[in-house]
């Protein structure tokens, strides 16, 4: 008894330490919000003041509004080529995509468009290796080598059409955890913070960075902001290729335009953006560098610059009405709803043939204007700085001090805060309170880059690197070989597990109201089931085994139902994270680890309240051990059901399993009649048989032994003894044998749940 009490004390301390850790994690997470917000504000002010300073000195210069600090891509660029790509459904062999040929140039925004049923999403899934529902034919090339984009997960981002995000995390938390999980192990925390800041800025989410995302039940950010978070999760991994499935669907025209403009900024740092778009307005349509138009049947009817689509269809004899949206008109032409004036007999099914036969329009493959740094540029900036200093009477100074720099800012009408001014000085490279003219001129010159190239940049030799980067950015002809070994590396499960445990601890704390309600329901059930056991928990009472059985069934059913939330509603989140490189074992163990503390706590509360209401005659630890066996086993069953049964049917499925195991085959009368029959085999396979049997036999042993049992219950006692003794109970004791059996059953249920999560819906984890 003393050993059991010491063990229970250790478990209790473990649970208390676990809850203390969860609370501390949540408190520390909240305390980090204020410094994060202040840092974001300082960085934004510093960027704004730097841009204003450049425009004051060299008014005609083009300077980006924001420079990326952490978004340095893992590969410089990737050229995507595809020849005769087609997809046939495995279910009926129908061809839904056929003969799509072309290429997507690096560092550009490409749009895939077409009427409903044209195979837009199917084509993107074929490129990404996600078309699990069909057989893909044709050839896909990456930088000239035959490969699939699915092979390069670490440098590929895929944004699903639905906004699959964590509803109980803030915007910043979502992006931070994505960056932590999907960037190489050992990435410095400062780099991760810079990545998060970059994503928040480019997706215009700074104002809501500490807002809960929310869902239908919990009010959170707006739909457009949620769409930006959905994209931001993929940007956090710094992909070289970003694929998006209808990122503008369900948004108003202005929000859709803002999102595409944000994505267009990413091409400046080398990213290739490919998206499926549905019914864009023409001002948005013209933002795409190139457009792939698919006709009905999944065939190409146009591939080229967005500005070349209208002239091409007009050259075929189609006439667009005045004030018509060209993007919508293209869809009408492809669908066969527009009559061809020059060739009335032309059918929409012939557009693909026309595209193959006619000479394709020459695509303007320039990646847009790039700011190449030249000697003339340097000369202009040096002269501009000299002129500014001359106008302030500082023409003779050799080194620019902090006071001199303040005068320069004031002359430009710039009044930064003390923190922003200090940040600017750090970035410029002030040492011992001064900077050379050359150093300040170089800082201003580097503001033309899309990357941050200042003294605080994590890139060494930033001046030379800026020149090399700009030179490479101006040319997209060189193709870097895609090394499978380099890009196919996946993080180990242990670092991911730690990140996911931290993430789930935050989620757990945010759901405190749900936890309190669940605890109150457990308490209410303990009161009701305990009250009906009063004066009946003695060997001489005919109802004793039945009351013990019902009490175990109650705690098992409640814990099992509560554990359905572990994976049920968040299965789409798991599919997305698994497809992004998160290991299944890390995701599974993190969810189970945090939920285990709730299961143990509810067992403590249920046992205490139930004992008080039932006036139970035996010690607390005796009942606790037995109830915990039922609770933990039921939790394993709940995890298994949540992993394999759809959410809408999981509660019914779990209730059926628990009622069969804890009632139909483990009910006392069934146990007494099961000797030597198939019912005994079924009872042997139920964890409730072991937990209830150990509990009942322990009660008998502590209250007079079998001599105190009434004749009617002797068969029940023998039935439980036969099963428990068959697993070494005679040598190990009832408690140990039951512990081992329930532990094995719970472990098998968890392992089965993991395997179900790992191997079911494999296509959605691609």
Secondary structure by P-SEA (a helix, b strand, c coil): caaaaaaaaaaaaaaaaaaaaaaaaaaaaaaaaaaaaaaaaaaaaaaaaaaaaaaaacccbbbbccccccccccccbbbbbbcccbbbbcccccccccbbbbbbbccbbbbbbbccccaaaaaaaaaaccccccccbbbbbccccccccccccccbbbbcccccccccccaaaaaaaaaaacccccccaaaaaaaaaaaaaaacccccccccccccccccccaaaaaaaaaaaaacccccbbbbccccccccaaaaaaaaaaaaaaaaabbbbbbbbccccccccccccbbbbbcccccccccccccaaaaaaaaacccccccccaaaaaaaaaaccccccccccccccaaaaaaaccccccccccccccccccaaaaaaaaaaaaaaaaaacccccccccaaaaaaaaaaacccccaaaaaaaaaaaccccccccaaaaaaaaaaccccccccccccccaaaaaaaaaaaaaaccccccccccccccccccaaaaaaaaaaaaaaaaaaaaaaaaaaaaaaaaaaaaaaaaacccccccccaaaaaaaaaaaaaaaaaaaaaccccccaaaaaaaaaaacccaaaaaaaaaaaaaaaaaaaaaaaaaaaaaaacccccaaaaaaaaaaaaaaaaaaaaaaaaccccccaaaaaaaaaaaaacccccaaaaaaccccaaaaaaaacaaaaaaaaaaaaaaaaccccccccccaaaaaaaaaaaaaaaccccccaaaaaaaaaaaaaaaaaaaaaaaaacccccccc
